[in-house]
């Protein structure tokens, strides 16, 4: 019986040891899969993997391809064509017989066959625009559109960086909030336990115990909500970073919020609101996009206006034709083959298009006015935003200093209460 009990103990110990080893292996694997990032590291990763930024970059690639296509229209256009026709039943025409025989009776016709059994035709044509105002204006419009897309990519990168940075700060604050709530829960549970003991000794009332129970229930509900907010923020950050598993994402503990009331980037600017407004109007990506859009709309107006001007181009072609009866022989021989060459200059000037050109010009002018109005509105909104941010930053600095004083006061009050508790004249409830 003793041997059997010892064997059972050995089996149980081996099972427990294997469970511990497996659990430690899983923990090490989980730690290895974690993605530890700082705030700056998260921003860099977002700029590398953001799908929003990737979409804007694809738009820039499309704009560059369109610009290349427009510039390509300035080069000669060369094309080649070839065809082969097999006349299964060649067409015939009827002509009066007197054409070939003057003694033939009137009204008599003779059938003549035109064409051979096999017919080949090939051509090489070249066209070079000499003067095309619309084409010249289109190249300028394509370049402006490309510059617009460059600003779109720049602005999208700034938006992605700002969103990721704000999500990181939000995640850090919410994690700190969860830790604060956990410490509050621990303190309330200890106070509740002490109050129960004091109540049994007749040194506390049931109301004190009930008040702590209500506070504990509220803190537990707040803790659950705070944990859900941490999970939701981490999930949003994972979407921005293109990470499939949000649980892998961890911000390093060394990352902390600094004094955001002092912005190093603004230290080189003049200490005035007007200087900040001017810097915003000249450097903000959305302001540059609006300016590029106004220029692009103006170019589109010019593109419709130059439709009144003529277009001049050179053209030329080299044709080879051949016909043959019987079995096909590619392009026949020299007796059944002929070539032709042509060259010339063409000019095209639209004289009347049913007032369509005027209507298109009016449309483009209206869109141009809309772009100018949007630019003016955007500048006014940007000016108001900068002024609001300057005032908000000043208010945040005052609030931050007041919060530091409040923290110092709370710390001093905590030290006084802790000293009273250690001398036996206070309680955990205080």
C-alpha positions in Angstrom: 0.0 0.0 0.0 2.9 2.3 0.8 4.5 1.6 -2.6 1.2 2.4 -4.4 0.8 5.7 -2.6 4.4 6.7 -3.4 3.8 5.8 -7.1 0.6 8.0 -7.1 2.6 10.9 -5.6 5.3 10.6 -8.3 2.7 10.6 -11.0 1.0 13.7 -9.5 4.3 15.5 -9.2 5.2 14.7 -12.8 1.8 16.0 -14.0 2.2 19.2 -12.0 5.7 19.7 -13.3 4.7 19.2 -16.9 1.8 21.6 -16.4 4.1 24.3 -15.0 6.6 23.8 -17.8 3.8 24.0 -20.5 2.4 27.2 -18.8 5.8 28.8 -18.7 6.4 27.9 -22.3 3.1 29.5 -23.3 3.9 32.6 -21.3 7.3 32.9 -23.0 5.6 32.5 -26.4 3.0 35.2 -25.5 5.8 37.5 -24.5 7.7 36.8 -27.7 4.6 37.6 -29.8 4.1 41.0 -28.1 4.9 44.0 -30.1 6.5 46.6 -27.8 6.4 50.1 -29.2 7.1 53.6 -28.0 4.9 56.5 -29.2 7.4 57.6 -31.8 7.9 53.9 -32.8 4.2 53.5 -33.3 4.1 56.6 -35.5 6.9 55.3 -37.6 5.3 52.0 -38.0 2.0 53.6 -39.0 3.7 55.7 -41.7 5.2 52.4 -43.1 2.0 50.2 -42.9 -1.0 52.6 -42.9 -3.5 51.5 -45.5 -4.9 55.0 -45.5 -1.5 56.4 -46.5 -1.0 53.6 -49.0 -4.2 54.6 -50.7 -3.0 58.2 -51.0 0.3 57.0 -52.4 -1.5 54.9 -55.1 -3.4 58.1 -56.0 -0.1 59.9 -56.5 1.2 57.0 -58.7 -1.9 57.4 -60.8 -1.4 61.1 -61.1 2.2 60.6 -62.3 1.1 58.0 -64.8 -1.5 60.5 -66.1 1.1 63.2 -66.4 3.3 60.8 -68.4 0.4 60.0 -70.6 -0.3 63.6 -71.4 3.4 64.4 -72.2 3.4 61.4 -74.4 0.9 63.0 -76.7 3.6 65.5 -77.8 5.5 62.7 -79.5 4.7 61.5 -83.0 1.9 58.9 -83.2 3.0 56.0 -85.4 0.6 53.2 -86.2 0.7 50.2 -88.6 -2.2 48.2 -90.0 -2.5 45.1 -92.3 -5.4 43.2 -93.7 -6.1 40.2 -96.0 -9.4 39.6 -97.9 -10.3 36.3 -99.6 -13.0 37.0 -102.2 -15.0 33.8 -102.2 -17.3 35.2 -104.9 -15.7 38.3 -106.4 -18.1 41.2 -107.0 -19.1 42.0 -110.6 -20.5 45.1 -112.3 -22.5 45.5 -115.5 -21.5 48.0 -118.1 -23.1 48.7 -121.6 -21.7 46.4 -124.3 -21.2 49.3 -126.7 -18.3 50.5 -124.4 -16.2 47.6 -125.9 -18.1 46.9 -129.1 -19.8 49.7 -131.0 -21.8 47.3 -133.1 -23.4 45.7 -130.0 -27.2 46.2 -129.8 -28.5 48.9 -127.5 -29.5 47.7 -124.0 -27.0 44.8 -123.9 -24.7 44.7 -120.9 -21.4 42.9 -120.2 -20.5 41.7 -116.7 -17.0 42.7 -115.5 -15.3 41.3 -112.4 -13.4 43.8 -110.2 -10.8 42.5 -107.8 -8.9 39.3 -107.5 -9.4 36.2 -105.4 -6.8 37.4 -102.8 -6.3 41.0 -101.7 -3.7 42.3 -99.2 -3.3 45.8 -97.8 -0.9 47.3 -95.3 0.0 50.8 -94.2 2.2 52.7 -91.8 1.0 56.1 -90.8 2.7 58.9 -88.8 1.1 62.0 -87.3 3.0 64.8 -85.5 1.1 67.7 -83.8 2.7 71.0 -84.6 0.4 73.4 -82.9 -2.2 72.1 -80.4 -3.1 74.7 -77.6 -5.2 72.2 -75.8 -2.4 69.7 -75.6 0.0 72.3 -74.2 -2.5 73.4 -71.6 -3.2 69.7 -70.7 0.4 69.1 -69.8 0.3 72.0 -67.4 -2.9 70.7 -65.9 -1.3 67.3 -65.5 1.7 68.7 -63.6 -0.6 70.7 -61.3 -2.7 67.6 -60.6 0.5 65.7 -59.7 1.6 68.5 -57.3 -1.9 68.4 -55.8 -1.6 64.6 -55.1 1.9 65.2 -53.6 0.2 67.5 -51.1 -2.6 65.0 -50.5 0.0 62.3 -49.6 1.8 64.8 -47.3 -1.4 65.8 -45.6 -2.5 62.1 -45.2 0.8 61.3 -43.6 0.3 64.1 -41.1 -3.3 62.9 -40.4 -2.1 59.3 -39.8 0.7 60.5 -37.5 -1.6 62.7 -35.5 -4.3 60.0 -35.1 -1.7 57.4 -34.0 -0.1 59.7 -31.6 -3.4 60.7 -30.1 -4.4 57.0 -29.8 -1.1 56.2 -28.1 -1.6 59.0 -25.6 -5.2 57.9 -25.1 -4.1 54.3 -24.5 -1.5 55.4 -22.0 -4.0 57.5 -20.1 -6.6 54.8 -20.0 -4.1 52.2 -18.8 -3.1 54.6 -16.0 -6.8 55.1 -15.2 -7.3 51.3 -14.9 -4.3 51.1 -12.6 -5.7 54.0 -10.5 -9.1 52.3 -10.3 -7.4 49.0 -9.2 -5.5 50.8 -6.4 -8.8 52.5 -5.4 -10.5 49.1 -5.3 -7.8 47.7 -3.1 -8.1 50.6 -0.8 -11.9 50.4 -0.6 -11.7 46.6 0.0 -9.3 47.1 2.8 -11.4 49.9 4.3 -14.5 47.7 4.0 -12.8 44.8 5.8 -11.6 47.1 8.5 -15.1 48.7 8.8 -16.7 45.3 9.2 -14.3 44.5 12.0 -15.0 47.9 13.6 -18.7 47.3 13.2 -18.5 44.0 15.0 -16.7 45.8 17.8 -19.3 48.5 17.9 -16.9 51.2 16.7 -18.6 51.7 13.3 -22.2 51.8 12.1 -23.9 49.8 9.4 -24.3 52.9 7.4 -20.5 53.2 7.1 -20.3 49.6 5.9 -23.2 50.2 3.4 -21.5 53.4 2.0 -18.3 51.4 1.4 -20.2 48.6 -0.4 -21.9 51.2 -2.7 -18.5 52.8 -3.4 -17.0 49.3 -4.1 -19.8 48.4 -6.5 -19.4 51.8 -8.4 -15.6 51.3 -8.6 -16.1 47.7 -10.0 -18.5 49.0 -12.7 -16.0 51.9 -13.5 -13.2 49.3 -13.7 -15.0 47.2 -16.2 -15.8 50.3 -18.3 -12.2 51.5 -18.1 -10.9 48.0 -19.2 -13.4 48.1 -22.2 -12.1 51.5 -23.2 -8.5 50.3 -23.1 -9.5 47.3 -25.3 -11.3 49.6 -27.7 -8.4 52.1 -28.0 -5.9 49.3 -28.5 -8.1 47.9 -31.2 -8.3 51.2 -33.0 -4.6 51.6 -32.8 -4.1 48.1 -34.2 -6.3 49.1 -37.2 -4.1 52.1 -37.8 -0.9 50.0 -37.6 -2.4 47.2 -39.7 -1.9 44.6 -37.0 -4.3 41.7 -37.0 -4.2 40.8 -33.3 -4.7 43.9 -31.0 -3.6 41.9 -27.9 0.0 41.8 -29.3 0.2 45.6 -29.1 1.9 47.0 -26.0 3.3 50.4 -25.4 6.5 50.3 -23.4 6.4 51.3 -19.8 9.2 53.9 -20.3 6.9 55.9 -22.5 5.4 58.7 -20.6 3.6 61.9 -21.3 5.8 65.0 -21.2 4.9 68.6 -20.7 2.7 69.3 -23.8 2.2 73.0 -22.9 5.7 73.7 -24.5 6.0 72.7 -28.1 9.6 72.5 -29.4 8.5 73.0 -33.0 7.1 76.4 -32.3 10.1 77.7 -30.4 11.7 79.1 -33.5 8.6 81.2 -34.4 7.8 84.6 -33.2 5.8 84.7 -30.0 2.7 86.1 -31.6 -0.6 84.7 -32.8 -0.2 86.3 -36.2 3.1 84.6 -36.8 1.5 81.2 -36.0 -1.5 82.0 -38.3 0.9 82.9 -41.2 2.9 79.8 -40.6 -0.2 77.7 -40.7 -1.5 79.3 -43.9 1.8 78.7 -45.7 2.7 75.2 -44.3 -0.5 73.4 -43.6 -1.2 70.7 -46.2 -4.9 71.4 -46.6 -4.1 75.1 -47.3 -1.6 74.0 -50.0 -4.2 71.6 -51.5 -6.8 74.3 -51.7 -4.2 76.6 -53.5 -3.3 73.8 -55.9 -7.0 73.2 -56.6 -7.6 76.8 -57.5 -4.7 76.8 -59.9 -5.9 73.5 -61.4 -9.5 74.9 -61.9 -8.0 78.0 -63.6 -6.0 75.7 -66.0 -9.2 73.8 -66.8 -10.9 77.2 -67.8 -8.0 77.9 -70.1 -8.3 74.4 -71.5 -11.8 75.2 -72.7 -10.9 78.7 -73.9 -8.2 77.4 -76.3 -10.7 75.3 -78.1 -11.4 78.4 -80.2 -7.8 78.2 -81.6 -6.8 76.0 -84.6 -4.8 72.8 -84.4 -2.1 72.1 -87.0 -0.4 68.7 -87.5 1.8 66.9 -90.0 0.8 63.5 -91.3 2.2 60.9 -93.7 1.6 57.3 -94.7 3.2 54.5 -96.7 0.7 52.0 -98.2 1.3 48.6 -99.9 -1.5 46.9 -101.8 -1.6 43.6 -103.7 -4.1 41.4 -105.5 -3.7 37.8 -106.8 -5.9 35.1 -108.2 -5.6 31.4 -107.3 -3.7 30.2 -104.2 -2.7 32.8 -101.7 0.8 34.1 -102.1 1.7 36.7 -99.5 1.6 40.1 -101.2 2.0 38.4 -104.6 4.9 39.4 -106.9 6.1 42.7 -108.2 3.5 42.8 -111.0 0.6 42.4 -108.6 1.9 44.7 -105.9 1.9 48.5 -105.7 3.0 51.0 -103.1 2.0 54.6 -102.4 3.4 57.4 -100.2 1.6 60.5 -99.0 2.6 63.4 -96.7 0.8 66.6 -95.8 -0.3 69.2 -93.3 -3.7 69.4 -91.8 -5.4 72.2 -89.9 -8.6 72.0 -87.9 -10.6 75.0 -86.7 -14.1 74.5 -85.2 -16.4 77.2 -86.5 -19.7 76.5 -84.8 -20.5 73.9 -82.2 -24.0 75.0 -81.1 -22.8 77.2 -78.2 -21.3 74.1 -76.5 -17.9 75.7 -76.0 -19.4 78.8 -74.3 -21.4 76.5 -72.0 -18.4 74.5 -71.1 -16.4 77.6 -70.4 -19.1 78.9 -68.1 -19.1 75.6 -66.3 -15.4 75.7 -65.7 -15.5 79.3 -64.5 -18.2 78.4 -62.0 -16.1 75.5 -60.7 -13.1 77.9 -60.5 -15.1 80.4 -58.4 -16.2 77.5 -56.1 -12.5 76.6 -55.6 -11.6 80.2 -54.8 -14.5 80.5 -52.3 -13.4 77.2 -50.7 -9.9 78.5 -50.4 -11.0 81.7 -48.7 -13.3 79.7 -46.4 -10.5 77.3 -45.5 -8.1 80.2 -44.7 -10.7 81.8 -42.4 -11.3 78.4 -40.7 -7.6 77.7 -40.3 -7.1 81.2 -38.8 -9.9 80.6 -36.3 -8.5 77.1 -35.5 -5.0 78.5 -34.8 -6.3 81.3 -32.6 -8.5 78.8 -30.7 -5.5 76.4 -30.3 -3.3 79.3 -29.0 -5.9 80.3 -26.4 -6.5 76.6 -25.5 -2.8 76.0 -25.1 -2.5 79.0 -22.7 -5.5 77.7 -20.8 -4.0 74.2 -20.6 -0.8 75.7 -19.2 -2.7 77.4 -16.4 -4.8 74.3 -15.8 -1.6 72.2 -15.7 0.0 74.4 -13.1 -3.2 74.4 -11.0 -3.3 70.5 -11.2 0.3 70.4 -10.0 -0.6 72.5 -7.0 -3.7 70.3 -6.3 -1.5 67.2 -6.5 1.0 68.7 -4.1 -1.9 69.5 -1.7 -3.3 66.0 -2.0 0.1 64.5 -1.3 0.6 66.6 1.7 -2.9 65.7 3.0 -2.1 62.0 2.4 1.1 62.3 4.4 -0.8 63.9 7.3 -3.5 61.3 7.2 -0.9 58.5 7.0 0.9 60.0 10.1 -2.4 60.1 12.0 -3.1 56.5 11.1 0.3 55.3 12.2 -0.2 57.1 15.6 -3.5 55.3 16.0 -5.7 58.4 15.9 -6.9 57.8 12.3 -8.4 55.0 10.2 -8.1 53.7 6.6 -11.5 55.3 6.0 -9.9 58.7 6.3 
